[in-house]
Amino acid sequence: MGERPRFDEAPPADAIDFAPGQPSADLIPLNALRAASARYFEQAHALELNYGEKPGDFRFRRALAQFLERQSGHSTDPEGLFLSGGNSQGLNFVCQQFSQPGDVVLVEDPTFYLAFDVFRDHGLRVVPVALDGTGFNLDALEAAIKTHRPRMVYTIPSFQNPTGQTLSLEKREQLVALSREHDFLVVADEVYQLLWGHEPAPPSLGSMSGQGHVIALGSFSKIIAPGLRLGWLQTDPDRARRMSGAGFIRSGGNVNHLTSHWVRELLLDGQLDRNLPNLRTAYQRRNDALCAALAADCASSLSWSQPAGGYFVWAKLRHGSRARDLLPLARAAGTGFIAGDRCSPGHGFDSHLRLSFAHYEPDKLAAGVARLARVLDDPP
Ligand SMILES: Cc1ncc(COP(=O)(O)O)c(C=O)c1O
């Protein structure tokens, strides 16, 4: 053990902060990673540490395709998979490859607030579309498509960040059909797809990529560890081949080639498959604990509905205060959250809070809610 690790947005040691959407240390499989990297280096050929293949090492993509098949029951073509540095890098790459400054991207309102920075970097115009409990409100989406002629529609279809909503199968099919009809790209950020609680989400949009213009973004951040910076894009094989023409990939090969060798080991020996049920159980316990604590301590100040997976509870202040105004008080009380208006392009949802249950065990979550309750019971 060396120096105490630092990471951005780390909560102070004594805080119980509901803002970070990051796993706690006990959910990161350090021993499995240590063993996988040791096994890899025992047999590695030096040329495996050359630049590698542009879409990502074929053996990695084949092992990933088999893993996705085992998890989803859908056959997966490794030629439609393209390695990425996780979903943030994947989203940036898709914007770079498939959009021009000034293009419109339609987004769920609210959505993952850090995606706004990526869209801004590419000069995209972000247009919000309302949700209705099972993802996009389809009437609002169709109207926005006709009015704005988007280049892309960005969606987090399963256990959405921040609302926890899941796009129904019917809507997934309609969205894919609309992408063909109106010639836009569905960019599906599926970072929580495999983190369901009691039952799996509907089929991933990645598995439907042959039926329309779809690129799905998958990531190992939440199912192994964010620091791997490893994920994948899933699309039709022709589009995947075209992506290999990106300048930085032609010059330097794909990103995080070495990490992909380690993760291949975890995929091949079934470690990841075996660990996923433990992760789902751990997150479901945290999800239950946060919601039970909210019911016990915050029922008069907040309303929410329990998500069926993912990382987040989306709660609304009953007394209509602005969540942002409460944040300094919450911090002073040793807790925190993401104020809802950060998640909305038009800064709506200002009386909402995004609460992550990912970073703490149940007893800590309950203690954090008690701190939050004191702030909410006595708003300024
Ligand atoms: C919706 C969404 N997309 C992307 C990310 C970041 O993913 P990655 O670590 O793979 O870049 C997160 C992490 O919180 C997220 O919630």
The ligand as an SDF file (V2000), in Angstrom:
LIG
                    3D

 16 16  0  0  0  0  0  0  0  0999 V2000
  -24.6500    7.6640  -18.3590 C   0  0  0  0  0  0  0  0  0  0  0  0
  -23.1820    7.5820  -18.1730 C   0  0  0  0  0  0  0  0  0  0  0  0
  -22.3780    7.5690  -19.2390 N   0  0  0  0  0  0  0  0  0  0  0  0
  -21.0500    7.4930  -19.1030 C   0  0  0  0  0  0  0  0  0  0  0  0
  -20.4530    7.4380  -17.8750 C   0  0  0  0  0  0  0  0  0  0  0  0
  -18.9800    7.3730  -17.8070 C   0  0  0  0  0  0  0  0  0  0  0  0
  -18.6110    6.1360  -18.3540 O   0  0  0  0  0  0  0  0  0  0  0  0
  -17.1040    5.7230  -18.5660 P   0  0  0  0  0  0  0  0  0  0  0  0
  -16.4760    5.5790  -17.2120 O   0  0  0  0  0  0  0  0  0  0  0  0
  -17.2010    4.4370  -19.2910 O   0  0  0  0  0  0  0  0  0  0  0  0
  -16.4340    6.8130  -19.3520 O   0  0  0  0  0  0  0  0  0  0  0  0
  -21.2470    7.4480  -16.7200 C   0  0  0  0  0  0  0  0  0  0  0  0
  -20.6390    7.4210  -15.3860 C   0  0  0  0  0  0  0  0  0  0  0  0
  -21.1650    7.8900  -14.4190 O   0  0  0  0  0  0  0  0  0  0  0  0
  -22.6460    7.5240  -16.8840 C   0  0  0  0  0  0  0  0  0  0  0  0
  -23.4640    7.5350  -15.8260 O   0  0  0  0  0  0  0  0  0  0  0  0
  1  2  1  0
  2  3  1  0
  2 15  2  0
  3  4  2  0
  4  5  1  0
  5  6  1  0
  5 12  2  0
  6  7  1  0
  7  8  1  0
  8  9  2  0
  8 10  1  0
  8 11  1  0
 12 13  1  0
 12 15  1  0
 13 14  2  0
 15 16  1  0
M  END
$$$$
